[in-house]
Amino acid sequence: MTAPVSGPGQVATHTATTQVSNANGFDSETFLKLLVAQLKYQDPSDPASSSELMAQTATLAQVQSLDAIAKQNSQSLTLQKSLSAGALVGHTVSYTDTDGSAKTGIVTAVKISNDSTAESQAVIDGVAVDLGRVTQVSLPTGTPTATNTTTPAPSPTPTS
C-alpha cells in the first residue's frame, strides 16, 4: 500500500483485496472485509451516515443467515441421498452399464460418497454402479405383493 501523501496535485491510492472461497463468490467474511475497507478508507469530510452503516450491518446479518441456510440445505440433501441409497439394498434394479447395455441385478450394498462431486454407488452383483445410471427399482425378491382382500359391499335393498 502507498503511504498517505500530502501536497498539491498528489493523491494517495490504496488497494483493498479479498479472497473469495465460497462457491457462489460471496460470503460473510468477504462482506465484512469490504465493510471494514469502506470504513477505513472513507472520506473524513463526508463520513458514512449511521443509517448506511445500519443497513450494511443488516445486510451482513442476512448474508450470514443465507450462508447458514445453504449449509443446512446441503447437509439435508446429503442425508436424503444417503437414506435413498440405503433403501435400495435388497431391491432388484435395472441400470445402464458403462458400455450402454441394460442390465438387471440385486443391490447387495451401497457406497455412500462424502465428496460432493462424486456420486454414491450401488453394488449390484459385485459391480459398483453410479446411482445416476439406475433406471428402474423393483420390489425385493420374496416380498409379497399387495392383493385386494376386501369384499364388495352388498347392494342396497329397496325400501317400500
Secondary structure, 3 states (H helix, E strand, C coil): CCCCCCCCCCCCCCCCCCCCCCCCCCCHHHHHHHHHHHHHCCCCCCCCCHHHHHHHHHHHHHHHHHHHHHHHHHHHHHHHHHHHHHCCCCCEEEEECCCCCEEEEEEEEEECCCCCCCCCEEEECCEEEEHHHEEEEECCCCCCCCCCCCCCCCCCCCCC
